Amino acid sequence: MRTIYVYLTKQTVATMVMTVAVFAFVLLLGNIMKEILTLLVNGQASLWLVLKAFLLLVPFVLVFALPMGMLTATLLLFGRLSADQELTAMRAGGISLISLSTPVLIISMLMSALCAWINMEIAPYCRSTYKQLIREVKVGELTDLLQPNVPMTDIPGQFIHIKGKRKVGDTVYLKGIRYIKYDGESYEYEIFAPGGTIQANEETSQLFMTMTNYTILRPKPSSSENISVNSNELDSTGYLLFKGEQFAPDPFTIERDSELFRKPKLHHMSFKQLQEELVERTKLTEYIKALPSFKIENLRAELEENFKRPFDPITPVKVQMHRQLAFSYACFAFTLIGIPLGIRAHRRETSIGIAIALMLVAVYYGFVVLANALESHSEWAPHLVMWLPNFLFQAIGSVLMWRANKGM
């Protein structure tokens, strides 16, 4: 039995190393051609930068290449064993499929542990460093800092949230704007607007935002601000509501070496950073929900009309945290379903195994894409959708393994 286990372990590891190398090379090539090659052709990047970017991308592509390689190795190994009648010979010797699969399943668990470390620590760090490296060479626009459904809280005393944006020429048009001005715990005013624009002055590092057809809520009016008011009303809560055609807050000054430019995006954060972000956004959500705009009935109706879904900065963080965790189990899920499918394929050709692997990978990552697309729909629990392919593959794999074990 020990001889068989050693044989299967060597075959699995050797095949996995080969397939992981192939998948990693293809994924690296795609990433490099998408971003680095253009900079190299335009003379914006040196060969040293290309090499550095290449090395930083390796952990990121391993997140995908390791599960794909483990799946392909399992399909190829058990497909060949089945085609060569080796499984039949082992069955005749009294060895069950479950017992035979033990070393391969152990390897998949070890790969899952490795994937967890890469997913939650190494890959996010390398990916954010890679993006920072690209930004140093290819200067982005200031308006890129404002993204749909991503709360902007890094400007002291100000909160900005938009539902959508599109660029026409030098002007970026915004949709569904929510702007809050505060001083520490002191609430100054809150503005809602169905649309507006934002422009950047790259020389002075300033952003200029304008909101149209706005509604402003404040404890008391300020005579120092030039606001064209069409109508106003004193709500029963004691807050003033103003409606106007156009409002422009003071320009936002953002230095390119500031923390705002260095802060990684959610899908580039490590698991620890995501935990810290979750705590910050939870506090932010509690603060937002305590604002007077949630207590005024006629303003609430206007919010429901212009902002189709409620403000929810927490779900996107949960989606990324569960993505990192769920990805870590992909190696085990792929192995569990790959063993019986490899036996059923009963083929030793490499092309057949790779074709089956690619189809399974497409199904698995289809759920991941779906979960990412639903991150602004908290009612669908997209963070739990991340786990569906794991449960699906493990359930189907367990049933197929049981049936294959009985039929050997």
Contacts in CASP RR format, 6 or more apart in sequence:
PFRMAT RR
TARGET T0000
AUTHOR 0000-0000-0000
METHOD contacts of the structure
MODEL  1
MRTIYVYLTKQTVATMVMTVAVFAFVLLLGNIMKEILTLLVNGQASLWLV
LKAFLLLVPFVLVFALPMGMLTATLLLFGRLSADQELTAMRAGGISLISL
STPVLIISMLMSALCAWINMEIAPYCRSTYKQLIREVKVGELTDLLQPNV
PMTDIPGQFIHIKGKRKVGDTVYLKGIRYIKYDGESYEYEIFAPGGTIQA
NEETSQLFMTMTNYTILRPKPSSSENISVNSNELDSTGYLLFKGEQFAPD
PFTIERDSELFRKPKLHHMSFKQLQEELVERTKLTEYIKALPSFKIENLR
AELEENFKRPFDPITPVKVQMHRQLAFSYACFAFTLIGIPLGIRAHRRET
SIGIAIALMLVAVYYGFVVLANALESHSEWAPHLVMWLPNFLFQAIGSVL
MWRANKGM
1 95 0 8 1.000
1 99 0 8 1.000
4 90 0 8 1.000
4 95 0 8 1.000
4 100 0 8 1.000
5 102 0 8 1.000
5 103 0 8 1.000
8 77 0 8 1.000
8 100 0 8 1.000
8 103 0 8 1.000
8 104 0 8 1.000
9 103 0 8 1.000
9 104 0 8 1.000
9 107 0 8 1.000
11 77 0 8 1.000
12 73 0 8 1.000
12 74 0 8 1.000
12 77 0 8 1.000
12 103 0 8 1.000
12 104 0 8 1.000
12 107 0 8 1.000
13 107 0 8 1.000
15 72 0 8 1.000
15 73 0 8 1.000
15 76 0 8 1.000
15 77 0 8 1.000
16 69 0 8 1.000
16 70 0 8 1.000
16 72 0 8 1.000
16 73 0 8 1.000
16 107 0 8 1.000
16 111 0 8 1.000
18 73 0 8 1.000
19 68 0 8 1.000
19 69 0 8 1.000
19 72 0 8 1.000
19 73 0 8 1.000
19 76 0 8 1.000
20 62 0 8 1.000
20 65 0 8 1.000
20 66 0 8 1.000
20 68 0 8 1.000
20 69 0 8 1.000
20 70 0 8 1.000
23 61 0 8 1.000
23 64 0 8 1.000
23 65 0 8 1.000
23 68 0 8 1.000
23 69 0 8 1.000
23 72 0 8 1.000
24 58 0 8 1.000
24 61 0 8 1.000
24 62 0 8 1.000
24 65 0 8 1.000
27 61 0 8 1.000
27 64 0 8 1.000
27 65 0 8 1.000
28 54 0 8 1.000
28 57 0 8 1.000
28 58 0 8 1.000
28 61 0 8 1.000
31 57 0 8 1.000
31 60 0 8 1.000
31 61 0 8 1.000
32 50 0 8 1.000
32 53 0 8 1.000
32 54 0 8 1.000
32 57 0 8 1.000
35 53 0 8 1.000
35 134 0 8 1.000
36 45 0 8 1.000
36 49 0 8 1.000
36 50 0 8 1.000
36 53 0 8 1.000
36 54 0 8 1.000
39 45 0 8 1.000
39 49 0 8 1.000
39 134 0 8 1.000
39 137 0 8 1.000
39 138 0 8 1.000
40 47 0 8 1.000
40 50 0 8 1.000
44 137 0 8 1.000
44 138 0 8 1.000
45 53 0 8 1.000
45 137 0 8 1.000
49 133 0 8 1.000
49 137 0 8 1.000
52 133 0 8 1.000
53 130 0 8 1.000
53 133 0 8 1.000
53 134 0 8 1.000
56 126 0 8 1.000
56 127 0 8 1.000
56 129 0 8 1.000
56 130 0 8 1.000
56 133 0 8 1.000
57 126 0 8 1.000
57 127 0 8 1.000
57 130 0 8 1.000
58 126 0 8 1.000
59 118 0 8 1.000
59 122 0 8 1.000
59 123 0 8 1.000
59 126 0 8 1.000
59 127 0 8 1.000
60 123 0 8 1.000
60 126 0 8 1.000
60 127 0 8 1.000
60 130 0 8 1.000
62 118 0 8 1.000
62 123 0 8 1.000
63 115 0 8 1.000
63 118 0 8 1.000
63 119 0 8 1.000
63 123 0 8 1.000
63 327 0 8 1.000
66 111 0 8 1.000
66 114 0 8 1.000
66 115 0 8 1.000
66 118 0 8 1.000
66 331 0 8 1.000
67 111 0 8 1.000
67 115 0 8 1.000
67 327 0 8 1.000
67 330 0 8 1.000
67 331 0 8 1.000
67 334 0 8 1.000
67 361 0 8 1.000
67 364 0 8 1.000
68 334 0 8 1.000
68 357 0 8 1.000
68 361 0 8 1.000
69 357 0 8 1.000
70 107 0 8 1.000
70 108 0 8 1.000
70 111 0 8 1.000
70 331 0 8 1.000
70 334 0 8 1.000
70 335 0 8 1.000
71 334 0 8 1.000
71 335 0 8 1.000
71 338 0 8 1.000
71 357 0 8 1.000
71 360 0 8 1.000
71 361 0 8 1.000
72 353 0 8 1.000
72 354 0 8 1.000
72 357 0 8 1.000
74 104 0 8 1.000
74 108 0 8 1.000
74 334 0 8 1.000
74 335 0 8 1.000
74 338 0 8 1.000
74 339 0 8 1.000
74 342 0 8 1.000
75 338 0 8 1.000
75 341 0 8 1.000
75 342 0 8 1.000
75 345 0 8 1.000
75 353 0 8 1.000
75 356 0 8 1.000
75 357 0 8 1.000
76 350 0 8 1.000
76 353 0 8 1.000
77 104 0 8 1.000
78 87 0 8 1.000
78 338 0 8 1.000
78 339 0 8 1.000
78 342 0 8 1.000
78 343 0 8 1.000
79 342 0 8 1.000
79 343 0 8 1.000
79 345 0 8 1.000
79 346 0 8 1.000
79 347 0 8 1.000
79 348 0 8 1.000
79 353 0 8 1.000
80 86 0 8 1.000
80 348 0 8 1.000
81 87 0 8 1.000
81 343 0 8 1.000
82 342 0 8 1.000
82 343 0 8 1.000
82 345 0 8 1.000
82 346 0 8 1.000
83 346 0 8 1.000
83 347 0 8 1.000
83 348 0 8 1.000
84 348 0 8 1.000
87 97 0 8 1.000
87 100 0 8 1.000
87 343 0 8 1.000
87 408 0 8 1.000
88 408 0 8 1.000
90 100 0 8 1.000
91 97 0 8 1.000
91 408 0 8 1.000
96 405 0 8 1.000
96 408 0 8 1.000
97 339 0 8 1.000
97 343 0 8 1.000
97 401 0 8 1.000
97 404 0 8 1.000
97 405 0 8 1.000
97 408 0 8 1.000
98 401 0 8 1.000
98 405 0 8 1.000
101 339 0 8 1.000
101 401 0 8 1.000
104 335 0 8 1.000
104 339 0 8 1.000
105 332 0 8 1.000
105 335 0 8 1.000
105 336 0 8 1.000
107 335 0 8 1.000
108 331 0 8 1.000
108 332 0 8 1.000
108 334 0 8 1.000
108 335 0 8 1.000
108 336 0 8 1.000
109 331 0 8 1.000
109 332 0 8 1.000
111 331 0 8 1.000
111 332 0 8 1.000
112 328 0 8 1.000
112 329 0 8 1.000
112 330 0 8 1.000
112 331 0 8 1.000
112 332 0 8 1.000
113 328 0 8 1.000
115 327 0 8 1.000
115 328 0 8 1.000
115 330 0 8 1.000
115 331 0 8 1.000
116 324 0 8 1.000
116 325 0 8 1.000
116 328 0 8 1.000
119 271 0 8 1.000
119 324 0 8 1.000
119 325 0 8 1.000
119 327 0 8 1.000
119 328 0 8 1.000
120 270 0 8 1.000
120 271 0 8 1.000
120 272 0 8 1.000
120 324 0 8 1.000
120 325 0 8 1.000
120 328 0 8 1.000
121 270 0 8 1.000
121 271 0 8 1.000
121 272 0 8 1.000
124 264 0 8 1.000
124 268 0 8 1.000
124 269 0 8 1.000
124 270 0 8 1.000
124 271 0 8 1.000
124 273 0 8 1.000
124 324 0 8 1.000
125 270 0 8 1.000
127 264 0 8 1.000
127 268 0 8 1.000
128 264 0 8 1.000
128 265 0 8 1.000
128 268 0 8 1.000
128 269 0 8 1.000
131 264 0 8 1.000
131 265 0 8 1.000
131 268 0 8 1.000
132 262 0 8 1.000
135 261 0 8 1.000
139 256 0 8 1.000
141 200 0 8 1.000
141 202 0 8 1.000
142 200 0 8 1.000
142 202 0 8 1.000
142 205 0 8 1.000
142 206 0 8 1.000
142 207 0 8 1.000
142 254 0 8 1.000
143 167 0 8 1.000
143 172 0 8 1.000
143 198 0 8 1.000
143 199 0 8 1.000
143 200 0 8 1.000
143 207 0 8 1.000
145 152 0 8 1.000
145 207 0 8 1.000
145 254 0 8 1.000
145 260 0 8 1.000
145 261 0 8 1.000
146 152 0 8 1.000
146 160 0 8 1.000
146 162 0 8 1.000
146 165 0 8 1.000
146 172 0 8 1.000
146 174 0 8 1.000
146 198 0 8 1.000
146 207 0 8 1.000
147 162 0 8 1.000
147 165 0 8 1.000
148 162 0 8 1.000
148 163 0 8 1.000
148 164 0 8 1.000
148 165 0 8 1.000
149 161 0 8 1.000
149 162 0 8 1.000
149 163 0 8 1.000
149 164 0 8 1.000
149 316 0 8 1.000
149 375 0 8 1.000
149 376 0 8 1.000
150 161 0 8 1.000
150 266 0 8 1.000
150 313 0 8 1.000
150 316 0 8 1.000
151 159 0 8 1.000
151 160 0 8 1.000
151 161 0 8 1.000
151 281 0 8 1.000
151 284 0 8 1.000
151 311 0 8 1.000
151 313 0 8 1.000
152 158 0 8 1.000
152 159 0 8 1.000
152 160 0 8 1.000
152 161 0 8 1.000
153 159 0 8 1.000
153 280 0 8 1.000
153 284 0 8 1.000
154 259 0 8 1.000
154 260 0 8 1.000
154 263 0 8 1.000
155 252 0 8 1.000
155 254 0 8 1.000
155 260 0 8 1.000
157 181 0 8 1.000
157 182 0 8 1.000
157 183 0 8 1.000
157 184 0 8 1.000
158 179 0 8 1.000
158 180 0 8 1.000
158 181 0 8 1.000
158 182 0 8 1.000
158 249 0 8 1.000
158 252 0 8 1.000
159 178 0 8 1.000
159 179 0 8 1.000
159 180 0 8 1.000
159 182 0 8 1.000
159 284 0 8 1.000
159 288 0 8 1.000
160 177 0 8 1.000
160 178 0 8 1.000
160 179 0 8 1.000
160 209 0 8 1.000
161 177 0 8 1.000
161 178 0 8 1.000
161 311 0 8 1.000
161 313 0 8 1.000
162 174 0 8 1.000
162 175 0 8 1.000
162 176 0 8 1.000
162 177 0 8 1.000
162 178 0 8 1.000
163 175 0 8 1.000
163 176 0 8 1.000
163 177 0 8 1.000
163 307 0 8 1.000
163 308 0 8 1.000
164 174 0 8 1.000
164 175 0 8 1.000
164 176 0 8 1.000
165 172 0 8 1.000
165 173 0 8 1.000
165 174 0 8 1.000
165 175 0 8 1.000
165 198 0 8 1.000
166 172 0 8 1.000
166 173 0 8 1.000
167 173 0 8 1.000
170 199 0 8 1.000
171 197 0 8 1.000
171 198 0 8 1.000
171 199 0 8 1.000
172 197 0 8 1.000
172 198 0 8 1.000
172 199 0 8 1.000
173 195 0 8 1.000
173 196 0 8 1.000
173 197 0 8 1.000
174 195 0 8 1.000
174 196 0 8 1.000
174 197 0 8 1.000
174 198 0 8 1.000
174 209 0 8 1.000
175 194 0 8 1.000
175 195 0 8 1.000
175 196 0 8 1.000
176 192 0 8 1.000
176 193 0 8 1.000
176 194 0 8 1.000
176 195 0 8 1.000
176 306 0 8 1.000
176 307 0 8 1.000
177 191 0 8 1.000
177 192 0 8 1.000
177 193 0 8 1.000
177 194 0 8 1.000
177 195 0 8 1.000
177 196 0 8 1.000
177 209 0 8 1.000
177 211 0 8 1.000
177 214 0 8 1.000
178 190 0 8 1.000
178 191 0 8 1.000
178 192 0 8 1.000
178 307 0 8 1.000
178 311 0 8 1.000
179 190 0 8 1.000
179 191 0 8 1.000
179 193 0 8 1.000
179 209 0 8 1.000
179 211 0 8 1.000
179 249 0 8 1.000
180 187 0 8 1.000
180 189 0 8 1.000
180 190 0 8 1.000
180 191 0 8 1.000
180 288 0 8 1.000
180 291 0 8 1.000
181 188 0 8 1.000
181 189 0 8 1.000
181 190 0 8 1.000
181 249 0 8 1.000
182 188 0 8 1.000
187 219 0 8 1.000
187 291 0 8 1.000
187 292 0 8 1.000
188 218 0 8 1.000
189 216 0 8 1.000
189 217 0 8 1.000
189 218 0 8 1.000
189 219 0 8 1.000
189 222 0 8 1.000
190 216 0 8 1.000
190 217 0 8 1.000
190 218 0 8 1.000
190 291 0 8 1.000
190 292 0 8 1.000
190 293 0 8 1.000
191 211 0 8 1.000
191 214 0 8 1.000
191 215 0 8 1.000
191 216 0 8 1.000
191 217 0 8 1.000
191 247 0 8 1.000
191 249 0 8 1.000
192 214 0 8 1.000
192 215 0 8 1.000
192 216 0 8 1.000
192 217 0 8 1.000
192 293 0 8 1.000
192 299 0 8 1.000
192 302 0 8 1.000
192 303 0 8 1.000
192 306 0 8 1.000
192 307 0 8 1.000
193 211 0 8 1.000
193 212 0 8 1.000
193 213 0 8 1.000
193 214 0 8 1.000
193 215 0 8 1.000
193 247 0 8 1.000
193 306 0 8 1.000
194 212 0 8 1.000
194 213 0 8 1.000
194 306 0 8 1.000
195 211 0 8 1.000
195 212 0 8 1.000
195 213 0 8 1.000
196 209 0 8 1.000
196 210 0 8 1.000
196 211 0 8 1.000
196 212 0 8 1.000
197 209 0 8 1.000
197 210 0 8 1.000
198 207 0 8 1.000
198 208 0 8 1.000
198 209 0 8 1.000
198 210 0 8 1.000
199 207 0 8 1.000
199 208 0 8 1.000
200 206 0 8 1.000
200 207 0 8 1.000
200 208 0 8 1.000
201 207 0 8 1.000
201 208 0 8 1.000
201 251 0 8 1.000
204 253 0 8 1.000
205 253 0 8 1.000
205 254 0 8 1.000
205 255 0 8 1.000
205 256 0 8 1.000
206 251 0 8 1.000
206 252 0 8 1.000
206 253 0 8 1.000
206 254 0 8 1.000
207 251 0 8 1.000
207 252 0 8 1.000
207 254 0 8 1.000
208 248 0 8 1.000
208 251 0 8 1.000
209 248 0 8 1.000
209 249 0 8 1.000
209 252 0 8 1.000
210 246 0 8 1.000
210 247 0 8 1.000
210 248 0 8 1.000
211 246 0 8 1.000
211 247 0 8 1.000
211 248 0 8 1.000
212 245 0 8 1.000
212 246 0 8 1.000
213 243 0 8 1.000
213 244 0 8 1.000
213 245 0 8 1.000
214 243 0 8 1.000
214 244 0 8 1.000
214 245 0 8 1.000
214 246 0 8 1.000
214 247 0 8 1.000
215 241 0 8 1.000
215 242 0 8 1.000
215 243 0 8 1.000
215 244 0 8 1.000
215 299 0 8 1.000
215 302 0 8 1.000
216 227 0 8 1.000
216 241 0 8 1.000
216 242 0 8 1.000
216 243 0 8 1.000
216 244 0 8 1.000
216 247 0 8 1.000
217 239 0 8 1.000
217 240 0 8 1.000
217 241 0 8 1.000
217 242 0 8 1.000
217 292 0 8 1.000
217 293 0 8 1.000
217 296 0 8 1.000
217 299 0 8 1.000
218 239 0 8 1.000
218 240 0 8 1.000
218 242 0 8 1.000
219 238 0 8 1.000
219 239 0 8 1.000
219 240 0 8 1.000
220 240 0 8 1.000
221 232 0 8 1.000
221 240 0 8 1.000
221 242 0 8 1.000
227 242 0 8 1.000
227 244 0 8 1.000
227 247 0 8 1.000
228 244 0 8 1.000
228 245 0 8 1.000
228 246 0 8 1.000
229 242 0 8 1.000
229 243 0 8 1.000
229 244 0 8 1.000
230 243 0 8 1.000
230 244 0 8 1.000
230 245 0 8 1.000
231 242 0 8 1.000
231 243 0 8 1.000
232 240 0 8 1.000
232 241 0 8 1.000
232 242 0 8 1.000
232 243 0 8 1.000
233 240 0 8 1.000
233 241 0 8 1.000
234 240 0 8 1.000
234 241 0 8 1.000
235 241 0 8 1.000
235 296 0 8 1.000
235 298 0 8 1.000
235 299 0 8 1.000
237 292 0 8 1.000
237 295 0 8 1.000
237 296 0 8 1.000
239 292 0 8 1.000
239 296 0 8 1.000
241 296 0 8 1.000
241 298 0 8 1.000
241 299 0 8 1.000
254 260 0 8 1.000
254 261 0 8 1.000
255 261 0 8 1.000
264 273 0 8 1.000
266 274 0 8 1.000
266 277 0 8 1.000
266 316 0 8 1.000
266 317 0 8 1.000
266 320 0 8 1.000
267 320 0 8 1.000
267 323 0 8 1.000
269 277 0 8 1.000
269 320 0 8 1.000
271 321 0 8 1.000
271 324 0 8 1.000
271 325 0 8 1.000
274 317 0 8 1.000
274 320 0 8 1.000
274 321 0 8 1.000
274 324 0 8 1.000
275 321 0 8 1.000
277 317 0 8 1.000
278 314 0 8 1.000
278 317 0 8 1.000
278 318 0 8 1.000
278 321 0 8 1.000
281 313 0 8 1.000
281 314 0 8 1.000
281 317 0 8 1.000
282 314 0 8 1.000
284 313 0 8 1.000
285 311 0 8 1.000
285 312 0 8 1.000
285 313 0 8 1.000
285 314 0 8 1.000
288 294 0 8 1.000
288 311 0 8 1.000
293 299 0 8 1.000
293 300 0 8 1.000
293 303 0 8 1.000
294 300 0 8 1.000
309 376 0 8 1.000
309 377 0 8 1.000
312 376 0 8 1.000
312 378 0 8 1.000
314 378 0 8 1.000
315 375 0 8 1.000
315 376 0 8 1.000
315 378 0 8 1.000
315 382 0 8 1.000
315 383 0 8 1.000
316 375 0 8 1.000
316 376 0 8 1.000
318 383 0 8 1.000
319 371 0 8 1.000
319 372 0 8 1.000
319 375 0 8 1.000
319 382 0 8 1.000
319 383 0 8 1.000
319 386 0 8 1.000
321 383 0 8 1.000
322 371 0 8 1.000
322 383 0 8 1.000
322 384 0 8 1.000
322 386 0 8 1.000
322 387 0 8 1.000
323 368 0 8 1.000
323 371 0 8 1.000
323 372 0 8 1.000
323 386 0 8 1.000
325 386 0 8 1.000
326 368 0 8 1.000
326 386 0 8 1.000
326 387 0 8 1.000
326 389 0 8 1.000
326 390 0 8 1.000
327 368 0 8 1.000
329 390 0 8 1.000
330 364 0 8 1.000
330 389 0 8 1.000
330 390 0 8 1.000
332 394 0 8 1.000
333 364 0 8 1.000
333 389 0 8 1.000
333 390 0 8 1.000
333 393 0 8 1.000
333 394 0 8 1.000
334 360 0 8 1.000
334 364 0 8 1.000
334 393 0 8 1.000
336 393 0 8 1.000
336 394 0 8 1.000
336 397 0 8 1.000
336 398 0 8 1.000
336 401 0 8 1.000
337 360 0 8 1.000
337 393 0 8 1.000
337 394 0 8 1.000
337 396 0 8 1.000
337 397 0 8 1.000
337 400 0 8 1.000
338 360 0 8 1.000
338 397 0 8 1.000
339 397 0 8 1.000
339 401 0 8 1.000
339 404 0 8 1.000
340 397 0 8 1.000
340 400 0 8 1.000
340 401 0 8 1.000
340 403 0 8 1.000
340 404 0 8 1.000
341 356 0 8 1.000
341 360 0 8 1.000
341 400 0 8 1.000
342 353 0 8 1.000
342 356 0 8 1.000
343 404 0 8 1.000
344 400 0 8 1.000
344 404 0 8 1.000
345 352 0 8 1.000
345 353 0 8 1.000
345 356 0 8 1.000
347 353 0 8 1.000
360 393 0 8 1.000
363 389 0 8 1.000
364 389 0 8 1.000
364 393 0 8 1.000
365 389 0 8 1.000
366 389 0 8 1.000
367 385 0 8 1.000
367 386 0 8 1.000
367 388 0 8 1.000
367 389 0 8 1.000
368 386 0 8 1.000
368 389 0 8 1.000
370 382 0 8 1.000
370 385 0 8 1.000
371 382 0 8 1.000
371 383 0 8 1.000
371 385 0 8 1.000
371 386 0 8 1.000
372 382 0 8 1.000
373 382 0 8 1.000
374 380 0 8 1.000
374 382 0 8 1.000
374 385 0 8 1.000
375 382 0 8 1.000
END
